[in-house]
């Protein structure tokens, strides 16, 4: 089967850009991906179906952009940042693909309020201030200007915090922006790196009698890539924002679990996942300072 023919078939509900094709794609994603019926779907469910529908239209350009960079003569910008203040994706992707009228028409056919649906997209908890906004703008501009680029950072599970007022005082609550997943990202389970922390060095002698110094890390964390497309405005270039999630190489210690040490059986997993748990953890104490340093070392090592 010819993949190129499949990826250029405008009649496909995954790729078509007419209001009718988009409406069909949204309904199919609502039903086949989420298992929901249109008459019972919430605005959030409609948003998730819309996001997947848009991502399908992005995928051919994204795949072509990645393939073009395999050429030895192609150079690529690498942009590393501890944060990317991206903002919601759906609206910007609709603009970049120049599908504003078509998406509005599809929503009209489905009888749903586009503005209400777009309002359901959570703010990605990946950035907080000027540094993060600058990084996001660079990635947007590089795509729009047709420059091959790859952004690298951390896939924070929680943003910096959510503000609430209780008893007349501000309280900080977890920003669990990934509670329903992220429809834009692609988890690259096969693309991971082990990153070591702490430990000691030992002198070892090889088979030829030569002495080498070997590093024995105290902790090893696995960084797993999660890719998000950065769509250029009305161009074919789609760059990649590659964010790393920290995981334990082993899910849990079965021996400790069988001995009744349930907390100890998942201690390594907890320690590993802490690195990508929160954007800008409190660093007033020494432990917070160490964690921030580990975050920086972690994602730069993976990149």
Sine and cosine of phi, psi and omega as CSV:
sin_phi,cos_phi,sin_psi,cos_psi,sin_omega,cos_omega
0.00,0.00,0.72,-0.69,-0.09,-1.00
-0.99,0.14,0.94,-0.35,-0.02,-1.00
-0.90,0.44,-0.64,0.77,-0.01,-1.00
-0.87,0.49,-0.63,0.78,0.02,-1.00
-0.91,0.41,-0.63,0.77,0.02,-1.00
-0.90,0.44,-0.67,0.74,-0.09,-1.00
-0.97,0.23,-0.13,0.99,0.03,-1.00
-0.89,-0.45,0.21,0.98,-0.02,-1.00
-0.99,0.11,0.99,-0.16,-0.06,-1.00
-0.93,0.37,-0.26,0.97,0.02,-1.00
-0.99,0.13,-0.17,0.99,-0.02,-1.00
-0.94,0.35,0.67,-0.74,0.06,-1.00
-0.91,0.41,-0.25,0.97,0.06,-1.00
-1.00,0.07,-0.33,0.94,-0.11,-0.99
-0.81,-0.59,-0.36,0.93,-0.05,-1.00
-0.87,0.50,0.54,-0.84,-0.07,-1.00
-0.87,-0.49,0.15,0.99,0.11,-0.99
-0.97,0.25,0.38,-0.93,0.05,-1.00
-0.82,0.57,-0.61,0.79,-0.01,-1.00
-0.92,0.38,-0.70,0.71,0.01,-1.00
-0.91,0.41,-0.63,0.77,0.02,-1.00
-0.92,0.39,-0.66,0.75,0.02,-1.00
-0.89,0.46,-0.67,0.74,0.02,-1.00
-0.90,0.43,-0.67,0.74,0.02,-1.00
-0.88,0.48,-0.67,0.75,0.00,-1.00
-0.89,0.46,-0.71,0.70,-0.02,-1.00
-0.91,0.41,-0.65,0.76,0.02,-1.00
-0.89,0.46,-0.67,0.75,0.02,-1.00
-0.93,0.37,-0.57,0.82,0.06,-1.00
-0.88,0.48,-0.69,0.72,-0.08,-1.00
-0.99,0.12,-0.78,0.62,-0.14,-0.99
-0.98,0.19,-0.46,0.89,0.00,-1.00
-1.00,-0.02,-0.67,0.75,-0.08,-1.00
-0.97,-0.23,-0.28,0.96,-0.04,-1.00
0.94,0.34,0.54,0.84,-0.03,-1.00
-0.91,-0.42,0.52,-0.85,0.10,-1.00
-1.00,-0.07,0.58,-0.82,-0.04,-1.00
-0.82,0.58,-0.63,0.78,-0.07,-1.00
-0.93,0.36,-0.30,0.95,-0.01,-1.00
-0.94,-0.35,0.09,1.00,-0.12,-0.99
-0.99,0.15,0.67,-0.74,0.09,-1.00
-0.99,0.11,0.18,-0.98,0.05,-1.00
-0.88,0.48,-0.58,0.81,0.02,-1.00
-0.91,0.41,-0.64,0.77,0.04,-1.00
-0.91,0.42,-0.64,0.77,0.05,-1.00
-0.89,0.45,-0.63,0.77,0.03,-1.00
-0.88,0.48,-0.73,0.69,-0.03,-1.00
-0.88,0.47,-0.60,0.80,0.06,-1.00
-0.93,0.38,-0.64,0.77,0.04,-1.00
-0.90,0.44,-0.67,0.74,-0.02,-1.00
-0.88,0.47,-0.69,0.72,0.02,-1.00
-0.91,0.42,-0.62,0.78,0.03,-1.00
-0.88,0.48,-0.69,0.73,0.04,-1.00
-0.92,0.39,-0.65,0.76,-0.01,-1.00
-0.88,0.47,-0.59,0.81,0.05,-1.00
-0.86,0.51,-0.62,0.79,0.00,-1.00
-0.95,0.31,-0.38,0.92,0.00,-1.00
-0.99,0.13,-0.52,0.85,-0.18,-0.98
-0.83,0.56,-0.69,0.72,0.01,-1.00
-0.87,0.49,-0.68,0.73,0.04,-1.00
-0.90,0.43,-0.64,0.77,-0.01,-1.00
-0.90,0.43,-0.72,0.69,0.00,-1.00
-0.89,0.46,-0.67,0.74,0.01,-1.00
-0.91,0.42,-0.62,0.79,0.02,-1.00
-0.90,0.43,-0.68,0.73,0.01,-1.00
-0.91,0.41,-0.65,0.76,-0.03,-1.00
-0.92,0.39,-0.62,0.78,-0.02,-1.00
-0.89,0.45,-0.44,0.90,-0.06,-1.00
-1.00,0.10,-0.02,1.00,0.07,-1.00
-0.97,0.23,-0.25,0.97,0.02,-1.00
-0.91,0.42,0.72,-0.69,-0.05,-1.00
-0.86,0.52,-0.46,0.89,-0.07,-1.00
-0.99,0.13,-0.17,0.99,-0.07,-1.00
-1.00,0.09,0.79,-0.61,0.10,-1.00
-0.98,-0.20,0.49,-0.87,-0.10,-1.00
-0.70,-0.71,0.67,-0.74,0.07,-1.00
-0.97,0.25,0.70,-0.71,0.12,-0.99
-0.91,-0.41,0.87,-0.50,-0.05,-1.00
-0.89,-0.45,0.91,-0.42,-0.01,-1.00
-0.97,-0.26,0.74,-0.67,0.02,-1.00
-0.49,-0.87,0.59,-0.81,0.04,-1.00
-0.95,0.31,-0.28,0.96,0.01,-1.00
-0.49,-0.87,0.47,-0.88,0.09,-1.00
-0.69,-0.72,0.95,-0.32,0.01,-1.00
-1.00,0.01,1.00,0.06,-0.18,-0.98
-0.99,0.13,-0.59,0.81,-0.18,-0.98
0.98,0.21,0.14,-0.99,0.02,-1.00
-0.86,0.51,0.58,-0.81,-0.09,-1.00
-1.00,0.05,-0.63,0.78,-0.26,-0.97
-0.83,0.56,-0.76,0.65,-0.03,-1.00
-0.87,0.49,-0.68,0.74,-0.02,-1.00
-0.94,0.35,-0.57,0.82,0.03,-1.00
-0.93,0.38,-0.65,0.76,0.05,-1.00
-0.86,0.51,-0.69,0.73,0.03,-1.00
-0.91,0.41,-0.71,0.70,-0.06,-1.00
-0.89,0.46,-0.61,0.80,0.01,-1.00
-0.99,0.11,-0.07,1.00,0.00,-1.00
0.85,0.53,0.74,0.67,-0.05,-1.00
-0.89,-0.46,0.40,0.92,-0.06,-1.00
-0.85,0.53,-0.78,0.63,-0.02,-1.00
-0.92,0.39,-0.63,0.78,-0.04,-1.00
-0.93,0.38,-0.67,0.74,0.02,-1.00
-0.92,0.40,-0.65,0.76,0.05,-1.00
-0.88,0.48,-0.65,0.76,0.04,-1.00
-0.91,0.42,-0.64,0.77,0.03,-1.00
-0.89,0.45,-0.68,0.73,0.01,-1.00
-0.91,0.41,-0.58,0.82,0.05,-1.00
-0.91,0.42,-0.65,0.76,0.05,-1.00
-0.89,0.46,-0.57,0.82,-0.04,-1.00
-1.00,0.05,-0.17,0.99,0.00,-1.00
0.95,0.31,0.55,0.83,0.01,-1.00
-0.87,-0.49,0.42,-0.91,-0.04,-1.00
-1.00,0.01,0.93,-0.36,-0.06,-1.00
-0.87,0.49,-0.69,0.73,-0.02,-1.00
-0.88,0.47,-0.65,0.76,0.02,-1.00
-0.92,0.39,-0.59,0.81,0.02,-1.00
-0.93,0.38,-0.72,0.69,-0.01,-1.00
-0.90,0.44,-0.51,0.86,-0.01,-1.00
-0.93,0.38,-0.25,0.97,-0.02,-1.00
-0.99,0.14,-0.17,0.98,-0.03,-1.00
-0.96,0.29,0.81,-0.58,0.02,-1.00
-0.95,0.30,0.51,-0.86,0.08,-1.00
-0.95,0.31,0.85,-0.53,0.02,-1.00
-0.86,0.50,0.80,-0.59,-0.03,-1.00
-0.99,0.12,0.82,0.58,-0.10,-0.99
-0.93,-0.38,-0.05,1.00,-0.02,-1.00
-0.33,-0.94,0.27,-0.96,-0.09,-1.00
-0.70,-0.71,-0.62,0.78,-0.15,-0.99
-0.76,-0.65,-0.42,-0.91,-0.08,-1.00
-0.88,0.48,-0.61,0.79,0.02,-1.00
-0.87,0.49,-0.69,0.72,-0.01,-1.00
-0.93,0.36,-0.61,0.79,0.02,-1.00
-0.93,0.36,-0.63,0.78,0.04,-1.00
-0.88,0.48,-0.69,0.72,0.00,-1.00
-0.88,0.47,-0.68,0.73,0.02,-1.00
-0.90,0.43,-0.65,0.76,0.02,-1.00
-0.91,0.43,-0.64,0.77,0.06,-1.00
-0.87,0.50,-0.71,0.71,-0.02,-1.00
-0.90,0.43,-0.67,0.74,0.05,-1.00
-0.88,0.48,-0.71,0.70,-0.06,-1.00
-0.92,0.39,-0.65,0.76,0.01,-1.00
-0.87,0.49,-0.64,0.77,0.04,-1.00
-0.93,0.38,-0.72,0.70,-0.05,-1.00
-0.90,0.43,-0.50,0.87,-0.02,-1.00
-1.00,-0.07,0.16,0.99,0.07,-1.00
0.92,0.39,0.49,0.87,0.09,-1.00
-1.00,-0.07,0.81,-0.58,0.07,-1.00
-0.89,0.45,0.78,-0.62,-0.06,-1.00
-0.47,-0.88,0.44,-0.90,0.09,-1.00
-0.71,-0.71,0.82,-0.57,0.08,-1.00
-1.00,-0.10,0.59,-0.81,-0.01,-1.00
-0.79,-0.62,0.69,-0.72,0.03,-1.00
-0.27,-0.96,-0.40,-0.92,-0.04,-1.00
-0.91,-0.41,0.67,-0.74,0.08,-1.00
-1.00,0.05,1.00,0.10,-0.03,-1.00
-0.93,0.38,0.74,-0.67,0.04,-1.00
-0.96,0.29,-0.55,0.83,0.02,-1.00
-0.79,-0.61,0.63,-0.78,0.12,-0.99
-0.96,0.29,-0.17,-0.98,-0.13,-0.99
-0.92,0.40,-0.73,0.68,0.17,-0.99
0.04,-1.00,0.25,-0.97,0.15,-0.99
-0.94,-0.35,0.76,-0.65,-0.04,-1.00
-1.00,0.05,0.68,-0.73,0.11,-0.99
-0.65,-0.76,0.39,-0.92,0.02,-1.00
-0.92,-0.39,0.86,-0.51,0.04,-1.00
-0.77,-0.64,0.84,-0.54,0.00,-1.00
0.88,0.48,0.53,0.85,0.01,-1.00
0.98,0.19,0.11,0.99,-0.01,-1.00
-0.85,-0.53,0.50,-0.87,0.08,-1.00
-0.97,0.23,0.72,-0.69,0.13,-0.99
-0.82,-0.57,0.50,-0.86,-0.02,-1.00
-0.96,-0.27,0.82,-0.57,-0.01,-1.00
-0.90,-0.43,0.41,-0.91,0.00,-1.00
-0.88,0.47,0.67,-0.74,0.07,-1.00
-1.00,-0.08,1.00,0.08,-0.09,-1.00
-1.00,0.03,0.93,0.37,-0.13,-0.99
-0.95,0.31,-0.27,0.96,-0.01,-1.00
-0.99,-0.16,0.29,0.96,-0.09,-1.00
-0.87,0.50,-0.48,0.88,0.02,-1.00
-0.93,-0.37,0.29,0.96,-0.03,-1.00
0.99,0.11,-0.02,-1.00,-0.01,-1.00
-0.77,-0.64,0.96,-0.29,-0.09,-1.00
-0.93,0.37,-0.22,0.98,-0.06,-1.00
-1.00,0.02,-0.42,0.91,-0.15,-0.99
-1.00,0.02,0.39,-0.92,0.12,-0.99
-0.85,-0.53,0.88,-0.48,0.03,-1.00
-0.98,0.20,0.84,-0.55,0.03,-1.00
-0.99,-0.14,0.98,0.20,-0.09,-1.00
-0.87,0.50,-0.48,0.88,-0.01,-1.00
-0.99,0.12,-0.05,1.00,-0.01,-1.00
-0.92,-0.39,0.99,-0.12,-0.04,-1.00
-0.55,-0.84,0.39,-0.92,0.01,-1.00
-0.69,-0.72,0.58,-0.81,0.10,-0.99
-1.00,0.02,0.75,-0.66,0.00,-1.00
-0.86,-0.51,0.82,-0.58,-0.03,-1.00
-0.99,-0.12,0.51,-0.86,0.05,-1.00
-0.73,-0.69,0.60,-0.80,0.11,-0.99
0.88,0.47,-0.45,-0.89,0.07,-1.00
0.99,-0.12,-0.48,-0.88,-0.10,-1.00
-0.51,-0.86,0.15,-0.99,0.09,-1.00
-0.90,-0.45,0.51,-0.86,0.04,-1.00
-0.73,-0.69,0.54,-0.84,0.10,-1.00
-1.00,0.02,0.79,-0.62,0.01,-1.00
-0.78,-0.62,0.47,-0.88,-0.01,-1.00
-0.92,-0.39,0.78,-0.62,-0.02,-1.00
-0.99,0.13,-0.05,-1.00,-0.07,-1.00
-0.91,0.41,-0.29,0.96,0.00,-1.00
-0.98,-0.18,0.17,0.99,0.07,-1.00
1.00,0.09,0.06,1.00,0.00,-1.00
-0.99,0.11,0.60,-0.80,-0.04,-1.00
-1.00,-0.08,0.74,-0.67,0.05,-1.00
-0.80,-0.60,0.43,-0.91,0.10,-1.00
-0.98,-0.18,0.82,-0.58,-0.05,-1.00
-0.91,-0.41,0.73,-0.69,0.02,-1.00
-1.00,0.01,0.78,-0.63,0.06,-1.00
-0.92,-0.39,0.99,-0.14,-0.05,-1.00
-0.90,0.43,0.56,-0.83,0.10,-0.99
-0.97,0.24,-0.57,0.82,-0.01,-1.00
-0.69,-0.73,0.67,-0.75,0.09,-1.00
-0.85,-0.53,0.80,-0.61,0.00,-1.00
-0.88,-0.47,0.64,-0.77,0.03,-1.00
-0.99,-0.13,0.80,-0.60,0.09,-1.00
-0.99,-0.16,0.85,-0.52,-0.04,-1.00
-0.94,-0.35,0.75,-0.66,-0.08,-1.00
-0.98,0.21,0.66,-0.75,0.15,-0.99
-0.78,-0.63,0.88,-0.47,-0.11,-0.99
-0.98,-0.22,0.68,-0.74,0.07,-1.00
-0.83,-0.56,0.74,-0.67,0.00,-1.00
-0.96,0.27,0.67,-0.74,0.11,-0.99
-0.93,-0.37,0.98,-0.21,-0.20,-0.98
-1.00,0.06,0.81,-0.59,0.05,-1.00
-0.96,0.29,0.56,-0.83,-0.07,-1.00
-0.95,0.30,0.94,-0.35,0.06,-1.00
0.83,0.55,0.54,0.84,0.09,-1.00
-0.75,-0.67,0.11,-0.99,-0.02,-1.00
-1.00,0.02,-0.14,0.99,-0.05,-1.00
-0.97,0.22,0.78,-0.63,0.14,-0.99
-0.78,-0.63,0.94,-0.33,0.03,-1.00
-1.00,0.06,0.06,-1.00,-0.11,-0.99
-0.84,-0.55,0.74,-0.68,0.19,-0.98
-0.98,-0.21,0.94,-0.34,-0.06,-1.00
-0.98,-0.21,0.92,-0.39,-0.01,-1.00
-0.94,-0.35,0.63,-0.78,-0.10,-0.99
-0.96,-0.27,0.76,-0.65,0.08,-1.00
-0.97,-0.23,0.73,-0.69,0.00,-1.00
-1.00,0.06,0.75,-0.66,0.00,-1.00
-0.67,-0.74,0.31,-0.95,0.10,-1.00
-0.99,0.11,0.65,-0.76,0.06,-1.00
-0.85,0.53,-0.49,0.87,0.06,-1.00
-0.87,-0.49,0.67,-0.74,-0.08,-1.00
-0.91,0.43,-0.68,0.74,0.08,-1.00
-0.24,-0.97,0.23,-0.97,-0.05,-1.00
-1.00,-0.02,0.98,-0.21,-0.06,-1.00
-0.90,0.43,-0.61,0.80,-0.01,-1.00
-0.89,0.45,-0.71,0.71,0.04,-1.00
-0.90,0.44,-0.62,0.78,0.01,-1.00
-0.89,0.46,-0.70,0.71,-0.02,-1.00
-0.92,0.39,-0.37,0.93,0.04,-1.00
-1.00,0.04,0.01,1.00,0.02,-1.00
1.00,-0.04,0.01,1.00,0.02,-1.00
-1.00,0.03,0.97,0.26,-0.12,-0.99
-0.93,0.36,-0.63,0.78,0.04,-1.00
-0.91,0.41,-0.69,0.72,-0.01,-1.00
-0.91,0.41,-0.47,0.88,-0.04,-1.00
-0.92,0.38,-0.40,0.92,-0.01,-1.00
-0.90,-0.43,0.21,0.98,-0.04,-1.00
-0.89,0.47,-0.69,0.72,-0.01,-1.00
-0.90,0.43,-0.62,0.79,0.03,-1.00
-0.90,0.43,-0.69,0.72,0.00,-1.00
-0.89,0.45,-0.72,0.70,0.00,-1.00
-0.88,0.48,-0.65,0.76,-0.04,-1.00
-0.93,0.38,-0.70,0.71,-0.07,-1.00
-0.95,0.30,-0.29,0.96,0.01,-1.00
-0.87,0.49,-0.52,0.86,-0.09,-1.00
-0.88,0.48,-0.65,0.76,0.00,-1.00
-0.96,-0.28,0.39,0.92,-0.07,-1.00
-0.97,0.25,-0.72,0.69,-0.16,-0.99
-0.69,-0.73,0.68,-0.73,0.14,-0.99
-0.94,0.35,0.80,-0.60,0.04,-1.00
0.76,0.65,0.94,0.35,0.06,-1.00
-0.89,0.45,0.45,-0.90,0.01,-1.00
-0.84,0.54,0.83,-0.56,-0.05,-1.00
-0.90,-0.44,0.48,0.88,0.06,-1.00
-0.94,0.35,-0.55,0.84,0.03,-1.00
-0.99,-0.13,0.16,-0.99,-0.03,-1.00
-0.90,0.44,-0.62,0.79,-0.02,-1.00
-0.89,0.45,-0.63,0.78,0.04,-1.00
-0.91,0.42,-0.63,0.77,0.04,-1.00
-0.90,0.44,-0.67,0.74,0.02,-1.00
-0.89,0.45,-0.66,0.75,-0.01,-1.00
-0.89,0.45,-0.67,0.74,0.02,-1.00
-0.90,0.44,-0.63,0.77,0.04,-1.00
-0.90,0.43,-0.65,0.76,0.03,-1.00
-0.90,0.43,-0.60,0.80,0.05,-1.00
-0.87,0.49,-0.73,0.69,-0.02,-1.00
-0.90,0.45,-0.72,0.70,-0.02,-1.00
-0.91,0.42,-0.60,0.80,-0.04,-1.00
-0.88,0.48,-0.82,0.58,-0.13,-0.99
-0.98,0.22,-0.48,0.88,0.07,-1.00
-0.94,0.33,-0.55,0.84,0.06,-1.00
-0.92,0.40,-0.67,0.75,0.02,-1.00
-0.92,0.39,-0.63,0.78,-0.03,-1.00
-0.91,0.40,0.00,0.00,0.00,0.00
